[in-house]
Amino acid sequence: MTKGLIIFGGARGIGAATAEVFIDRGWHVVIADVLSDEGSRLAQRLGERAHFVACDVAVPSDIAGAFDAATQALPRVAAVFNNVGIARYGTVDALSLADWELTLRVNVTAQFLAAGHAVRIFREQGGGVIVNTASILGHASQKTTAAYAASKAAVMGLTRTIAIDHARENIRCVSISPGTIDTPLVRIAAEQFIDRSPDELRAQWAAAHPVNRLGSPAEVAATVYFLISDEAAFITGSDILIDGGIRSEAYA
Ligand SMILES: NC(=O)c1ccc[n+]([C@@H]2O[C@H](COP(=O)([O-])OP(=O)(O)OC[C@H]3O[C@@H](n4cnc5c(N)ncnc54)[C@H](O)[C@@H]3O)[C@@H](O)[C@H]2O)c1
C-alpha cells in the first residue's frame, strides 16, 4: 500500500530535502510548517502526492490539526519526521526564561505531543516509525547554546523511551544528530556573529569537521529514508550521527 509521511518543519532545509526524497520514491507527504508561502510552493512543486498544512508546533492544537489533515490526505500515515528545531543563544545568566521555554517547547514538547498522536494512529494500523531530529549539540556543546543543547539531549532521552515503550507494537522511534548542515538555519546563525563574515564562519565550521565540509540536506534526507524503511527494522531507540566525523575527534 502507498505510504504517507508527515514532516514537521518540512518547508525548507533538511525537512524540504526529505520531502523531495520521499516523493521521488513514491510516498505521499504532508509538510507541516509555519512558513506557509514556502511550504505551499514546495508542495505545489512536488506534485499531487505532496500536501501543505500550516502548523506552529508551539501550539498543541496545530499539531493535532496536522494529524487530522494528514489522516484525510494520506493513504496511510506510516511515518512521522519531527524535524522542527529553533535556536536561541545566550549564557544561562543572559538567556531569558521566555527564550529557554520557547526552545524546549518547540524542540522537545512538540515531539512529545506529535509522538502521542503518531502512536495512537500506528497502534490502530499495526506499526509505524517516528524519526526525531536531535543534533550533534545534544552530544557535545558549543558556547551560548544552553537551551538548544539541553533540548537536543532531551530529544534523545524521549526517543529511547518511546522506542522501548512501543517496541512490541511494531512502532520504532529513532533520532538523528546532524553535524553542521548547509541550510537556512545555519546561514542565519552565521549572520548573528559580528566579528566575522558569514562566509568566513561557514568555512571555519566546515574545517571543524574531519571531512572538511558542511553536510548537505540531501545527505540527512537519505539517512532518514533508510531509517524509515524496512531495511532498518532492527534499529530503534538509537541516535544516528550524521556529522562528518566531528563527534569522533578529541583534538584537531
Ligand atoms: N542545519 C544544521 O546544521 C543542523 C545541525 C544539527 C541539527 N539540526 C536540526 O535539524 C532540524 C532542521 O534544521 P534545518 O537546518 O533544516 O533548519 P531550518 O530552519 O532551515 O528549517 C526548519 C524548519 O522548521 C520550521 N519551523 C520553525 N519553527 C517552527 C514551528 N514553531 N512550527 C512549525 N515549523 C517550524 C521552519 O519554518 C523550517 O521550515 C532542526 O531540528 C535543527 O535543530 C540542524
The ligand as an SDF file (V2000), in Angstrom:
LIG
                    3D

 44 48  0  0  0  0  0  0  0  0999 V2000
   21.4400   22.7000    9.9400 N   0  0  0  0  0  0  0  0  0  0  0  0
   22.2170   22.1750   10.8670 C   0  0  0  0  0  0  0  0  0  0  0  0
   23.4470   22.3520   10.8660 O   0  0  0  0  0  0  0  0  0  0  0  0
   21.6310   21.3220   11.9450 C   0  0  0  0  0  0  0  0  0  0  0  0
   22.5190   20.6250   12.7780 C   0  0  0  0  0  0  0  0  0  0  0  0
   22.0100   19.8060   13.7660 C   0  0  0  0  0  0  0  0  0  0  0  0
   20.6340   19.7180   13.9380 C   0  0  0  0  0  0  0  0  0  0  0  0
   19.8040   20.4330   13.1170 N   0  0  0  0  0  0  0  0  0  0  0  0
   18.3720   20.2860   13.3440 C   0  0  0  0  0  0  0  0  0  0  0  0
   17.7590   19.8660   12.1450 O   0  0  0  0  0  0  0  0  0  0  0  0
   16.4180   20.3530   12.0940 C   0  0  0  0  0  0  0  0  0  0  0  0
   16.1770   21.0890   10.8060 C   0  0  0  0  0  0  0  0  0  0  0  0
   17.1200   22.1130   10.7290 O   0  0  0  0  0  0  0  0  0  0  0  0
   17.3840   22.9730    9.4140 P   0  0  0  0  0  0  0  0  0  0  0  0
   18.8110   23.3680    9.4710 O   0  0  0  0  0  0  0  0  0  0  0  0
   16.8320   22.3160    8.2150 O   0  0  0  0  0  0  0  0  0  0  0  0
   16.5300   24.2630    9.8510 O   0  0  0  0  0  0  0  0  0  0  0  0
   15.6670   25.3120    9.0380 P   0  0  0  0  0  0  0  0  0  0  0  0
   15.4600   26.4680    9.9420 O   0  0  0  0  0  0  0  0  0  0  0  0
   16.2740   25.5520    7.7060 O   0  0  0  0  0  0  0  0  0  0  0  0
   14.3150   24.5020    8.8770 O   0  0  0  0  0  0  0  0  0  0  0  0
   13.4980   24.2410    9.9970 C   0  0  0  0  0  0  0  0  0  0  0  0
   12.0570   24.2280    9.5470 C   0  0  0  0  0  0  0  0  0  0  0  0
   11.2410   24.2310   10.7350 O   0  0  0  0  0  0  0  0  0  0  0  0
   10.2470   25.2150   10.5760 C   0  0  0  0  0  0  0  0  0  0  0  0
    9.7920   25.7150   11.8680 N   0  0  0  0  0  0  0  0  0  0  0  0
   10.4670   26.5120   12.7290 C   0  0  0  0  0  0  0  0  0  0  0  0
    9.7130   26.7630   13.8030 N   0  0  0  0  0  0  0  0  0  0  0  0
    8.5270   26.1140   13.6080 C   0  0  0  0  0  0  0  0  0  0  0  0
    7.3500   25.9840   14.3730 C   0  0  0  0  0  0  0  0  0  0  0  0
    7.2070   26.6020   15.5600 N   0  0  0  0  0  0  0  0  0  0  0  0
    6.3360   25.2330   13.8940 N   0  0  0  0  0  0  0  0  0  0  0  0
    6.4510   24.6060   12.6760 C   0  0  0  0  0  0  0  0  0  0  0  0
    7.5500   24.7060   11.9010 N   0  0  0  0  0  0  0  0  0  0  0  0
    8.5810   25.4590   12.3680 C   0  0  0  0  0  0  0  0  0  0  0  0
   10.9010   26.3030    9.7610 C   0  0  0  0  0  0  0  0  0  0  0  0
    9.9470   27.1590    9.1670 O   0  0  0  0  0  0  0  0  0  0  0  0
   11.6890   25.4930    8.7590 C   0  0  0  0  0  0  0  0  0  0  0  0
   10.9240   25.1380    7.6280 O   0  0  0  0  0  0  0  0  0  0  0  0
   16.2430   21.2050   13.3600 C   0  0  0  0  0  0  0  0  0  0  0  0
   15.6500   20.4230   14.3660 O   0  0  0  0  0  0  0  0  0  0  0  0
   17.6600   21.5620   13.7360 C   0  0  0  0  0  0  0  0  0  0  0  0
   17.7840   21.8340   15.1150 O   0  0  0  0  0  0  0  0  0  0  0  0
   20.2640   21.2240   12.1250 C   0  0  0  0  0  0  0  0  0  0  0  0
  1  2  1  0
  2  3  2  0
  2  4  1  0
  4  5  1  0
  4 44  2  0
  5  6  2  0
  6  7  1  0
  7  8  2  0
  8  9  1  0
  8 44  1  0
  9 10  1  0
  9 42  1  0
 10 11  1  0
 11 12  1  0
 11 40  1  0
 12 13  1  0
 13 14  1  0
 14 15  2  0
 14 16  1  0
 14 17  1  0
 17 18  1  0
 18 19  2  0
 18 20  1  0
 18 21  1  0
 21 22  1  0
 22 23  1  0
 23 24  1  0
 23 38  1  0
 24 25  1  0
 25 26  1  0
 25 36  1  0
 26 27  1  0
 26 35  1  0
 27 28  2  0
 28 29  1  0
 29 30  1  0
 29 35  2  0
 30 31  1  0
 30 32  2  0
 32 33  1  0
 33 34  2  0
 34 35  1  0
 36 37  1  0
 36 38  1  0
 38 39  1  0
 40 41  1  0
 40 42  1  0
 42 43  1  0
M  CHG  2   8   1  16  -1
M  END
$$$$
